[in-house]
Amino acid sequence: MKSTLYKIIAALLCLGAALSLSGCAGLYANVREVEDLLVIQTLGLDGDPAGVRLTLASGAGAAADDAPLRLEGRGPSVTAALEQIRSRANEEDLFCAHISHVLIGESAARAGLEAALAYICRSQELRISVPLYVLRGQEAGEAVLRVGSEKNGICDALDSVNGDVKLRGDGHVTTASELAADLARQGSGLVCAVALQPSAEQPSPQKSAGEEAREAFAAQSGDEEPLLTVAAAGYGVVKDGKLCAWIDRARAVAVGLLKNQSGPCELTVTEGSGETVTLTLERGESALRPVWGGDGRLVRLDVQVRSEATLAERGGEEGLAARADEEELCALAEAALSERLGAVLQLSKELRADFLGLGSRLERAEPARFRPLLPAFPELLADLPIRLSVRVTLTHTNDVEDLAP
């Protein structure tokens, strides 16, 4: 009896050793080796007569020849377009679980983002925390297929945008889950806007075969195509699931201040002498103070913004010897910020969209009073007087006299 048991145990051990030597595929039929996968990192969505135009791009180094691969498909749905790409791709199996950017064209965003958000939230491959971008004035496919060179692509460009806005106070990359939550809670939200621009990257003197072929084609057609990239371009305002307005990057700093998400960013002003001065806004925050009437109605909202700044650059013939007029610079900075803050608040009132989340901030401060008002707050905001006050403090001018020991 014991000998039989020992034989069974020995046979199981041998079987386990055999399975471990045969690799993962020996145990699971649906497992693929990593080197056989084409890792997709950027997904582009556009409208199409067929329904959806889907564009995909791998990151540089994901393919065997280290060049990013770009793929395109169409279908009545995202799933159908993806299946078309899978069936027509001559490369390895597509792996979409590592998609790190979703780019949506302007036309598709204006038609509605809810279908895209629903797909992302229900997909078993995509993360709901994936960053979203809307491309101003272009189809997403144009950027996915054209941005970059043989050595980099749209994923590298969007990685750069993501890193840039995280370090600055004039942008924020909204994720799919954040936008879905904002739309559910307040009916509107913001999404990071990007725009196509000529790249600062210069073609390498040693061109790859792909670059030489592209240049040869451009020479024959007489249409030389420059290298392209994408850059942060402020915000897109989404209301009721549809893109409805833009906030350019110059005014995006106001969004950061009003949402208490500000970081270092530059502000350029012109002195009375005509000299251009660049200030760096280091820190900033806003405070909301509701004013109630005798009958218990909300009659006004006071918005107080405070920011600290340093002098980063100043022109003029005197150079470092010039002494900055701190009082004048603070007044100029306050006027510039007041214009941008006022424009963003006015846009919120005109659209009847609380994309800044002011209602939620007020509710957290006074839950009992604001919870009943929250569902109708966007309509209430449209006719609510807002009194704005801005205070800028100059902490460092970096004048020579201040730097001298």
C-alpha positions, 0 to 999 in steps of 0.5 A: 500500500505504501509503495503504491502511494509513493509511486503516485507521489513520485508521478505527480512530482515528475508531472509538475517538473515537466510542466515547469520545464514546458513554460507557461503555455504548457499549463494555460492555453491562452498565455502568450510569451512577452516577446510575442506581444505588441504592447499598445500604449496610446489609443485614439478615438474619432467618429467615422461613417462606419461608427468609430475610427480607432488608432493605436500606437505602441511605444518606442522600443515595444516592437522588434525594430525599436520603432513605434508601430501605428495601427488603424481600424474602423467599425460600428463600435470600439470593440469591432474596430479593435477586432478589425485591427487584430485581424489585419495586423501582421505583427504580434498579438496586441496587448492593450492592458498597458494603454497609458493615454486615450486621445479623443478628436475634437469632433468626436468629443463634441458629439459626446464622450459618454460612449468612450467613457462607458467603454473605458469603464467597462473594458477588462483591458483598460484602466479607469485611471487612464489619462484622457486628452482632447485634441483641439481642431484635429482628429485623434488619428492624425496625431496618433499616426503622424506625431514623432519619427522612427524613434518616438511617437505619440506615446512619448509626446503625451508622456512629456505633456503629462510630466509638464502639466504635473510640474506646472500650475496651468494644467491638469491631466484628468483621468477617465474615472475623474471625468466620469465622477465629475459628470455624475456629481455636477454635470460638467468637468474638465479634460486636458486639451492638447494641440498639434505643433511642429516638433523642436526635434531635428532629424538625425543626420543618420537617417533610418530606412523609414525616414529616407523612404518618407523623405523620398516620397515627400520630395516626389510629391513636393510636400515636405512633412515636418516632424510633429508633436503635441503640446498642452493647450489648456482645458476642454469644458465638458457639459452633459457628456459633450465638449462645449468650450475651450479654456486656453493655456494662458487662462488655465492658471485661473483654473488651478487657483480656483480648484486649489491645484496650482503650481509654479507657472510663469506670468508675463506683465509689462511695466509702465516703462514698457519693459517686459517682466516675467514673474513665477507664481510659486504658490496660490490658493482660493477661498470661497465665502458665501453671503446669505440674505436675511431670508436665508437665500444665497445672495453673493459669492466672494472669491478670494485668491492669494498667490506668491510670486518671484521675479524670474526675468526682466528686460531693459538696458540696465539689466541686473542693476535695475531695481524692481518696483515691487508695488507696481509688479504686484499690482500688474500681476493682480490685474492680469490674474483678475482678468483670467480668473474673471474670464473663467468664472464668467464662462462657468456662469454663461455655460451654466456649468460648475466645471470648477466644482465650486458647489462641491467645495461649498457643500463640504464647508457647510453641508446642511445649507448647501446639500439641498442647493447642490443639484441646482447649483449650476443654474443658481450660479448663472445669476449669482453675483461673484465678488473677486479679490486677488492679492499677489505678494512678491517674495523675491526680486533677485535684484543685485542689491539683494543678492550682494553679501 
